[in-house]
Amino acid sequence: MSDDHTRVQEFFGARAAGWDSRFPDDGPAYAAAVAVLGLREGDRVLDAGCGTGRALTPLRAAVGPAGVVVGVDLTPDMLQAAVRAGRDRDGRLLLADVTALPLRSRSLDAVFGAGLISHLPHPAENLRELTRVVRPGGRLALFHPIGRAALAARQGRQITPDDLRTEPNLRPLLAGSGWRLTSYVDQDDRFLALAVREG
């Protein structure tokens, strides 16, 4: 396992048990972001870096009982918290690395990634892995329940021009990974970038 993966596991593992109680009001933001993703009954969707599974319930509601919902996370403690919260009823949970997914190529209709991009060790390469598992025309949502400025203030830091989530940085990053950015919102109450898989 790489040092990047170890750091991610240590960071989230130490916080897993109290994660949902730290952010109790995020549910509506997750539901709204999933709604914008435009999923249909029977779609197959991945929650990449699913954490405690807060997106799984709205994802299941969007794709219905005939759809497939898979939540993948690198941190066992986060997946255990998802099970304790009963979210495993809404999707299949896999302990796996989103940078090397145990999924067939072009097997999904969409990927939802909450807070994901800032934890990818090699963003361009890792986004190409998400491209691999989504069919052409499939969708990607990169989401955070608060915007970049609000998140930076919460963490006691400043936004920098090299932040991957700025639109001028994110658009070419996605394009180089097989995605076309179609919508970008960065407000105090949410960050949401939507993209479509090219080709």
Backbone torsions as a table, in degrees:
resi	resn	phi	psi	omega
1	MET	NA	139.4	-178.0
2	SER	-75.1	162.5	176.0
3	ASP	-59.5	-36.6	178.3
4	ASP	-59.6	-45.6	-179.0
5	HIS	-65.6	-40.8	179.2
6	THR	-62.1	-43.1	178.7
7	ARG	-62.6	-42.9	179.2
8	VAL	-62.5	-46.7	179.8
9	GLN	-61.8	-42.3	-179.9
10	GLU	-65.7	-44.4	-178.8
11	PHE	-61.2	-53.3	-175.3
12	PHE	-78.2	-31.7	177.9
13	GLY	-60.5	-40.1	-179.4
14	ALA	-69.8	-19.8	-174.7
15	ARG	-110.3	-5.2	-171.0
16	ALA	-58.3	-46.5	-173.9
17	ALA	-60.3	-36.1	-178.3
18	GLY	-105.3	10.2	-172.8
19	TRP	-59.2	-51.8	-176.5
20	ASP	-64.9	-35.2	-179.5
21	SER	-71.9	-22.7	176.4
22	ARG	-73.2	-26.9	-175.7
23	PHE	-131.3	62.3	-172.2
24	PRO	-72.0	-15.9	-173.7
25	ASP	-102.7	12.3	-175.2
26	ASP	-80.8	-13.6	-174.6
27	GLY	-52.2	-50.4	179.7
28	PRO	-61.6	-34.5	178.8
29	ALA	-66.1	-41.0	176.4
30	TYR	-62.2	-46.1	-179.0
31	ALA	-61.7	-41.2	179.7
32	ALA	-65.6	-41.1	179.2
33	ALA	-65.1	-41.7	177.7
34	VAL	-62.7	-40.5	-179.9
35	ALA	-60.5	-38.9	-179.2
36	VAL	-69.5	-23.3	-179.5
37	LEU	-65.0	-21.4	174.0
38	GLY	73.3	35.7	178.1
39	LEU	-70.2	152.6	178.7
40	ARG	-119.6	160.5	175.3
41	GLU	-51.8	129.0	177.8
42	GLY	89.2	-3.7	178.9
43	ASP	-67.0	160.6	177.1
44	ARG	-114.7	121.8	-172.4
45	VAL	-133.8	143.8	177.4
46	LEU	-110.0	131.9	167.2
47	ASP	-97.6	101.8	-174.0
48	ALA	-86.4	119.5	-173.8
49	GLY	71.6	52.1	-169.4
50	CYS	-68.8	-17.0	-179.9
51	GLY	58.0	-128.1	-179.0
52	THR	-83.6	7.4	172.6
53	GLY	80.8	27.7	-176.7
54	ARG	-64.9	-22.3	178.6
55	ALA	-89.0	-12.4	-172.5
56	LEU	-63.1	-40.2	-178.4
57	THR	-65.3	-49.8	176.4
58	PRO	-66.4	-30.8	175.5
59	LEU	-64.1	-44.1	177.8
60	ARG	-62.2	-43.0	179.1
61	ALA	-60.7	-36.0	-177.8
62	ALA	-71.8	-39.1	-175.3
63	VAL	-95.2	-12.6	177.4
64	GLY	71.8	-179.1	-176.6
65	PRO	-66.2	-23.6	179.6
66	ALA	-83.2	-13.2	-179.1
67	GLY	-81.9	172.4	178.9
68	VAL	-120.0	128.3	176.1
69	VAL	-122.7	124.8	178.3
70	VAL	-124.6	130.5	174.2
71	GLY	-110.6	125.0	-179.0
72	VAL	-117.9	133.3	175.0
73	ASP	-147.5	152.9	-178.1
74	LEU	-86.4	-16.5	-171.3
75	THR	-107.2	111.8	-179.0
76	PRO	-55.3	-39.2	-178.2
77	ASP	-62.9	-35.4	177.5
78	MET	-66.3	-43.5	178.7
79	LEU	-65.4	-36.6	176.5
80	GLN	-63.8	-38.7	176.7
81	ALA	-65.2	-37.3	176.8
82	ALA	-62.4	-41.2	178.0
83	VAL	-65.6	-44.7	178.4
84	ARG	-59.2	-32.5	179.0
85	ALA	-82.2	-2.6	178.3
86	GLY	79.5	11.7	-176.0
87	ARG	-78.4	-11.4	175.6
88	ASP	-66.6	-15.2	175.6
89	ARG	-72.3	-20.7	-176.9
90	ASP	-95.9	-12.8	-179.8
91	GLY	-167.9	159.4	177.4
92	ARG	-79.8	128.8	-179.5
93	LEU	-99.1	132.3	178.8
94	LEU	-126.5	131.0	170.6
95	LEU	-82.1	104.0	-175.5
96	ALA	-159.6	167.2	-179.2
97	ASP	-98.6	124.4	-179.7
98	VAL	-66.9	-12.6	177.9
99	THR	-84.5	-7.3	177.3
100	ALA	-151.9	76.0	-171.1
101	LEU	-75.2	138.2	177.2
102	PRO	-84.5	51.3	-176.8
103	LEU	-129.6	151.0	179.1
104	ARG	-69.1	150.6	175.2
105	SER	-62.4	140.9	176.5
106	ARG	56.8	30.6	-176.6
107	SER	-93.8	-6.6	-175.3
108	LEU	-119.7	157.2	174.6
109	ASP	-94.6	-23.7	-175.5
110	ALA	-162.0	158.6	173.8
111	VAL	-129.9	135.7	174.7
112	PHE	-115.4	127.9	-179.1
113	GLY	-131.9	102.9	179.3
114	ALA	-90.5	120.8	179.1
115	GLY	62.9	20.2	-170.2
116	LEU	-78.7	-47.9	-164.1
117	ILE	-62.0	-32.7	-178.8
118	SER	-72.8	-10.4	179.6
119	HIS	-106.1	4.4	178.7
120	LEU	-81.5	126.7	-177.7
121	PRO	-67.4	-34.0	-179.6
122	HIS	-135.2	81.6	-168.1
123	PRO	-52.4	-46.3	-177.7
124	ALA	-62.5	-48.8	179.7
125	GLU	-63.8	-42.7	-176.8
126	ASN	-69.5	-35.6	175.3
127	LEU	-67.1	-31.1	175.5
128	ARG	-64.7	-31.2	175.8
129	GLU	-66.4	-37.4	175.0
130	LEU	-66.6	-37.6	175.8
131	THR	-58.8	-42.8	-176.7
132	ARG	-56.7	-40.6	-172.0
133	VAL	-88.4	-2.3	-178.6
134	VAL	-108.8	140.0	177.9
135	ARG	-68.1	154.7	174.1
136	PRO	-56.0	135.3	-176.2
137	GLY	87.0	-6.9	176.9
138	GLY	-70.6	169.9	-170.3
139	ARG	-120.1	155.2	177.0
140	LEU	-131.6	132.8	173.2
141	ALA	-119.7	119.5	171.9
142	LEU	-102.7	119.3	-166.3
143	PHE	-132.4	151.1	165.1
144	HIS	-148.1	138.7	-175.3
145	PRO	-70.6	-5.9	168.5
146	ILE	-135.6	157.7	-177.4
147	GLY	-74.3	174.1	-175.9
148	ARG	-61.5	-44.2	-178.1
149	ALA	-65.6	-43.9	179.6
150	ALA	-65.1	-38.6	178.8
151	LEU	-66.4	-43.9	178.7
152	ALA	-61.2	-42.6	178.4
153	ALA	-63.1	-40.2	178.2
154	ARG	-61.3	-36.2	-177.4
155	GLN	-90.9	1.3	178.0
156	GLY	69.2	36.7	179.8
157	ARG	-135.6	172.9	178.5
158	GLN	-103.4	151.1	171.4
159	ILE	-72.5	137.9	178.9
160	THR	-114.5	154.7	-179.0
161	PRO	-63.0	-21.5	-178.8
162	ASP	-88.1	5.9	176.8
163	ASP	-56.3	124.0	-178.4
164	LEU	-60.5	-24.1	-174.2
165	ARG	-85.7	-4.3	173.4
166	THR	-66.7	145.6	-177.3
167	GLU	-58.5	-43.0	179.6
168	PRO	-63.4	-24.5	176.5
169	ASN	-89.3	-39.2	-175.0
170	LEU	-71.2	-40.6	-176.6
171	ARG	-57.2	-52.2	179.2
172	PRO	-70.0	-30.2	176.9
173	LEU	-61.8	-46.8	178.1
174	LEU	-65.0	-44.3	-178.3
175	ALA	-60.1	-39.6	178.8
176	GLY	-71.2	-11.5	-179.3
177	SER	-108.3	7.4	176.6
178	GLY	95.8	13.2	-179.3
179	TRP	-118.4	147.4	173.4
180	ARG	-113.3	118.8	179.0
181	LEU	-67.0	125.8	-177.6
182	THR	-112.6	-20.9	-178.0
183	SER	-155.4	142.0	-178.3
184	TYR	-143.9	122.9	177.7
185	VAL	-131.8	127.3	175.3
186	ASP	-136.1	93.2	-179.2
187	GLN	-122.7	170.0	179.8
188	ASP	-54.5	-37.8	-173.2
189	ASP	-94.0	0.6	176.2
190	ARG	-175.3	153.4	168.1
191	PHE	-122.9	127.2	-179.9
192	LEU	-149.5	115.8	175.2
193	ALA	-115.5	124.3	179.5
194	LEU	-109.2	140.2	-179.7
195	ALA	-141.0	157.6	177.7
196	VAL	-117.7	138.8	178.6
197	ARG	-72.8	126.0	178.3
198	GLU	-78.2	161.9	168.5
199	GLY	74.2	NA	NA
